[in-house]
Every structure is written in structure tokens, then in C-alpha cells.
Amino acid sequence: MKNISLKLAAIGGALLILGAGCSKTDDVQPVVVNTQPAAYQGVTVPMTYNPGGLAQKEAEIKAGDSIQFRNSDLKAHYPASAPHPTHTDYPGFDPKAAIAPGETWTFKFDKVGDWKFHDHLAPTDARFQGVIHVK
């Protein structure tokens, strides 16, 4: 019986020592949870110039998204905001130069609205006119 009591006392003492080591709180760091939604990074939507006209004449995007104008034609194109020739509906929506065949120009739309555009080099050619709907 004495042997069992000594073993129980030894086990109890060991548990007390282990318990004391586990209850130490100075090493515990609080968990920080980010409750803010991630900032919207936007997407880039292609809009392609082909010899017969734009592959698509309209796009619907969110504010913060971009349109990448790709020139797959054999001649230069110059996408720009309406109206021609001032491009004042959305002044930044103007590359200030033509896009050569094989090149691209990307514009990020931050303003909500329906933004008509044309090819500044052929402003009356309806095949190269379109609208970007920004929601």
C-alpha cells in the first residue's frame, strides 16, 4: 500500500509541475483576424480591333476594371472617348496616340457610366465604335 501511495504522490507531483508549465500565459499571443474585405483588384477585359471592325462593340465591367484594346488589324487604330475630336466625355480615356498593329493599350475605368468611344483615325466608321458600361 505504501508503494502505491508513493507512486500516486509522484504522479500527482509530476502533473502539478507539468500543469504549472502549461498554464504560463506570457508566451500566448492574441490571434488577429482581418475583418476588412480585400480591396478589389479589378480584371482586364480584352477588346480586339480586327480588319472588319471590333470583335465586340460593347463590354460591361465594374468600376476598377480595365479594357485592353488589342490591335489585330493591319492598320493602326486609336480608341478614344466620345465626342470626336475632343474626347471630353471621359478625358483620360484617350491614349494620345494610335495603337500600331500587334500592340495593345489598356485603360482602367474608375467612373461609373456608359462610355461611348470611336476610332479617332476613322471617327465616322461605325465598325470601330462602341460603348463600355461601367457599373
LUMMI-957786 format. One line per 3 residues: number of its first residue (from 1); for each residue x, y, z of C-alpha. Coordinates in steps of 0.2 Angstrom, whole numbers, always signed. Layout:
// residues N
NUM> X,Y,Z | ...
END
This chain:
// residues 135
1> +0,+0,+0 | +14,+12,+4 | +21,+8,-13
4> +5,+14,-22 | +4,+29,-11 | +22,+34,-16
7> +18,+31,-34 | +2,+41,-33 | +11,+55,-25
10> +25,+55,-38 | +12,+55,-52 | +2,+69,-44
13> +18,+80,-41 | +23,+77,-60 | +6,+83,-65
16> +7,+98,-54 | +24,+103,-62 | +18,+99,-80
19> +2,+109,-76 | +11,+124,-70 | +22,+124,-86
22> +6,+124,-97 | -3,+137,-88 | +11,+150,-92
25> +2,+165,-101 | +16,+177,-106 | +20,+167,-122
28> +2,+167,-128 | +0,+179,-142 | -18,+185,-147
31> -25,+180,-164 | -28,+195,-175 | -42,+192,-188
34> -43,+204,-203 | -62,+208,-204 | -59,+220,-219
37> -63,+214,-236 | -49,+213,-248 | -48,+228,-259
40> -55,+225,-277 | -40,+222,-289 | -51,+223,-305
43> -50,+212,-320 | -44,+216,-338 | -56,+213,-352
46> -50,+212,-370 | -57,+222,-384 | -50,+217,-401
49> -49,+228,-417 | -50,+216,-432 | -49,+221,-451
52> -68,+220,-452 | -71,+230,-436 | -72,+227,-417
55> -74,+209,-412 | -86,+216,-399 | -93,+233,-398
58> -99,+233,-380 | -92,+227,-363 | -100,+228,-346
61> -87,+229,-332 | -86,+235,-314 | -78,+252,-308
64> -59,+247,-306 | -59,+235,-321 | -49,+238,-337
67> -51,+236,-355 | -36,+231,-365 | -38,+237,-383
70> -29,+224,-394 | -25,+229,-412 | -26,+213,-423
73> -29,+223,-439 | -16,+228,-452 | -18,+246,-449
76> -17,+257,-434 | -32,+261,-423 | -35,+275,-410
79> -48,+271,-397 | -55,+287,-388 | -69,+294,-378
82> -84,+302,-387 | -86,+315,-394 | -74,+317,-408
85> -62,+326,-409 | -62,+332,-391 | -64,+316,-381
88> -71,+326,-367 | -84,+313,-360 | -70,+304,-351
91> -54,+314,-354 | -42,+300,-348 | -50,+288,-360
94> -38,+293,-374 | -21,+285,-377 | -15,+301,-386
97> -8,+291,-400 | -13,+277,-412 | -11,+259,-407
100> +0,+250,-420 | -4,+233,-427 | +0,+220,-415
103> +1,+232,-400 | -11,+235,-385 | -17,+249,-374
106> -25,+247,-358 | -36,+259,-349 | -43,+257,-331
109> -61,+263,-329 | -64,+271,-312 | -80,+281,-316
112> -97,+273,-317 | -107,+276,-333 | -109,+272,-351
115> -94,+277,-360 | -95,+278,-379 | -79,+278,-389
118> -74,+279,-408 | -58,+276,-418 | -50,+294,-419
121> -42,+289,-436 | -59,+284,-443 | -72,+293,-432
124> -87,+290,-443 | -84,+272,-446 | -97,+263,-435
127> -87,+246,-436 | -75,+254,-424 | -87,+262,-412
130> -93,+255,-396 | -98,+258,-378 | -91,+252,-361
133> -104,+250,-347 | -96,+253,-330 | -106,+248,-315
END
